[in-house]
């Protein structure tokens, strides 16, 4: 990776942190998702900055941005587009939907019914959409940042496991500390600071960085470390379902992206260990917990299991 691209990563972090105050780890995790070429799910109560994070990332890139407000009456065609009859040509013409953007912010994704949620599935997994038997490629880079409130159940639809598995990371925002919250109050006196952000990376630079992630070296012992973590979740008596093969690959890819963000061309064990909760907790099903507690229970179980796995030296 050239020094220019490494500088671009630092500029992207700086740009986002200038408006996402007191949340450096959330910013870093979003960059891991972006550089890995995957998608991110932000969870927490309303008003803690989930939408702000998505806007800050999108405005920092010189690409197309779309915000989709998910509602119970949103249709799949409202996302992927539809074919309309042209009376002049007597033919049907495909009108692209808002999904054809580089960064798509899917706000309150769990408010849309399952059929509409599934409209994102092909786009997220294959980078394409199919309408009336015709496949259309999405632009590159392509990233979905989805938000949801995990504590509100009325009028919401839980994301199916197949769609949760398409998110590289599930991130909990949390409340900012007092000093960061004070900065939020003072910085919003004259409007939204995120509206003043300027792009610092082009789409071509992001594509180059994503290619660079694939070149980050991973030692053989770290392959076994990832597989040991995956295996211990499958044997755990507190889990109905352990981590899938895709989950192990996602942890591997996220560790490569994390190493690149730190300016390294190789992965170290801490890259893997620090990402396990965010990458794996939404890919397991815990026993004996209500829906509202399942997220925290899964995170706790994953952290405990990872501590039991020997770290390669």
N, C-alpha and C positions, 0 to 999 in steps of 0.2 A: 504494500500500500504506500502511495506517495505521501510526502509530508503535506501536500495541499489537501488531500482527502482527510488526513488525520486532523488538520486544522479545521476542516469543514465540520467534522463531528463535534469538535469542541465549540464551534460557533453555534451549531444547532442546539447543543445543551444550554449554552449561555442564553440564546434567544428564548428558549422555552422557560428557563428558570427566571427570566426577568418578569414574567407574568404569572407563572405557577409558583407561588411563594411558599417556602417551607416544605416543599415536597421533592427534594432532589432524587429520592429513590424511585418515585413514581415516574418522573421524567426519564430516568435511566431505563426503567423497565419498558417504557413506550419505545425508546430508541432500540432496545434489544428486539422488540417485535418488528419494528420497521426494517432494521438491517437484516434480520433473519428472513424477511419476506413473508411474514405471517401476520396474524390478527390479534387484537387485544380486547379483553373484556374488563371494563372498569365497574366495580361494584361499591355502593355505599348509599347512605341516606341522601336525600336531595339537598342541594345547596353547598356541597363541600368541594365543588370544582371539577366534577367529572367532564362536563361539556367543555369547560375551559381548557382542559388538557387536550382534548381532541382539536379544538380550534387553534390552540397554540402550535401544535404539531403541523396542522394543515397550512397555516399561514407562514410557517417557517420554510415551506417547500414551494418551489415555483411550479406548481402543478394545479390540476383541477380539484376542487373541494366541493363536497355535497353533504348537507346535513339532512337526514331523514328523521322526522319526528314520528315514531311508531305509535299508532293508535289502533283501537279495536276494529275500525272500519277500513284500515289500510289494506289494499289488495296487492297480490303479487305483481300485477301489471303496473302498479304505481311505482314499483322498484325497478323491474327489468325492462319495462316498455311493452309495447304491443303493436300489432299490425293493424293499420287503418286503411280503409278503402279510398283510393284516389279516383274521383269521378272523371278526372281529365284523362288519365291513362287507363282507366278501367282495370287497375291492378291494386293489390294490397302492398302497402309500403310500411316497412318497419320503422317505428319511431323509438329511438333509444330512450331508455329510462335514466334516472339519476344515478344508477349504479355505475355508469361509465365515467368514473372519476378516479383520480389517483388516491385520494383519501376520502373515505365515506364514514361519516359520523352517524351511527345508528342509535339515536337517542331513545332511551327507555324501550329497549328491544323486547322486553318481556310483556309489553302492553299489546303487542300485535298477536293475532291468533297463529297457531302452529303452521297453517298453510302459507301465511305470509313470511313467517320466520324462515321456513324451508326454502323460500325463494332466494335467500342469501347463500344457501348451502353450496350449490354448484359454483357460484361466484367465488366463495371463499376457498373452496377446495381445489378447483380446477382453473380459476382465472378466466371463466367464460360463462355465458348464459345461453340457454336454448329457448327459442321462441318459434312456435309453429314448425318444429322440426329442423330449424336452421340454427347453427351455432355461431355465436359472435364472441370474439376475443375481447377481453377487457384490457385497458391500457396498463402499461408497466411504468413505474411500480404501481401496485394496487394493494391497499390496506383498509381493513374495516376496524374502526374503533367503536365498540358497542358499550352502552352504559345501561345499568339497571339498578333498581332499588331492591335488595334481597330481603328486606323486612316487610314489604308491603305485598299482600296477597290478593286483595280484592281488586277485580278487574285486570288481573295479570295472568299470564300463561308461562309456566316454568319452561325454560329452554330444554329441549330433549338432549339426552346424552350425546347423540350423534352430532349435534350442532355445537355443544360445549366443547367437544373434542377437537373442533376446528380452530378454536382459539389457542394460540400458543401460550398466552399468559392470562391469568385472572388476577387482577390487582385490586386490593382494597385501599381506598383513598385515605380514610381516617381524617380526624380534625387537625388543623394546623396548630402549632404552638402559639402562645400568646403574642410573642413578638412578630411572628409572621402574620397573624391575624390583624395586628395593629398596622402593619405595612399594607395589608389589603384595604383597610379602611381609608388610609391616607392616599393610596394610589388611585382610588376610584372616585376622587372628588370631581374630576373633570371628564368622566366617561370611562369606557372600557379600555384598559391598556392593551388588551389583545388585538384590538382593531388597528393599533398602530404598528404591529409587528411587520417586518419586511422579510421576504424570502432570503435564506442564506445558502440553500442548496438547490440545484436543479434536479429534475427527474433523472437525467443522464448520470449525474453524480451518485444518486441513490442506487441506481442499477449497478454502477461500478462497485459501490460499497457492498452491495448484496453479493456480487460475485466474489469480492474479497473475503467475505465471511466463509465461503465454501473452501477457501484456500488456507484457513487457519489450521495449524497442525494440531492433531490430537494423538497423544501417546497411547500405545496399546493398553497400558494398565488403566487408562481412563475409560476405555471402552468397557472393560470389565467392571469398573466402578459404577458406570451407568447401569449396566445389566444387573449388578448386585442390588442396586436400589430398586429397580423394577421388580426383580424377583422377590424381594422381601415384602413388597406390597401385596403380592399375589398369595403369599403364605400367611399374611396377617389375619388373625381371627376377628379383629374389629372391623374388617372390611368385607362387604359382599363382593365387590369387584375391585381387582387390582389394576395396575397401570398396563395399558396395551402397548403393543410394539410401536405404534405411532407416538405414544407418550414418551417412550425411551428416545426415539428419534428427535422429538421436539426438545427434550432436555439437552441432547447432544448439540442440536443446532443453536439453541439459545446460548449455550456455553461458548460456542464459537463467536457469536455476535458480541457477547459480553467481553470476551478477550479483545476483540477488535476495538471496542469502545475505549478500553484501557490502553490501546496502542500496542498490544502484543500480537505476535503472529503465532502464538501457541496457547493452548488451554491449560490451566492449572486446576487442581481439585476444588479450590474455593469457587471458581467460576460455576462449577456444577452444583456444589453444596448450597450456595446462596440462592440458587434459582429453583430448587426442588419444590418448595411450597407453592410458588406462583405458577409453576409449569405443571405440577402433578396433582394438586389438591382437587381440581375440578374434573379430573379423569378417574377418580375413585368414588365408590359408593359406600358410605359408612353405615354401620348397624346401629339401630336403637336410638336414632335422633330425629327430632322433628325437622321439618323443612327449614325453618329459620335458623336452627343450630347446626345443620349439616355442614355448612361451609367452614365454620370455626372448628368443628369436630374433625373434619378431614384435614385441615391445615395442621392441627395439633398432632394428629396421628402421623402424618407425613414427617413432621419435624422429629418426632420421637423415633420413627423407624430409621431415618437417615443417620441419626446419632449412633445407631447400632451397627451401621455398615462401616467396616474398616476403611480408612482413607489411604489411598496409595501414596507412597513416599518416593 
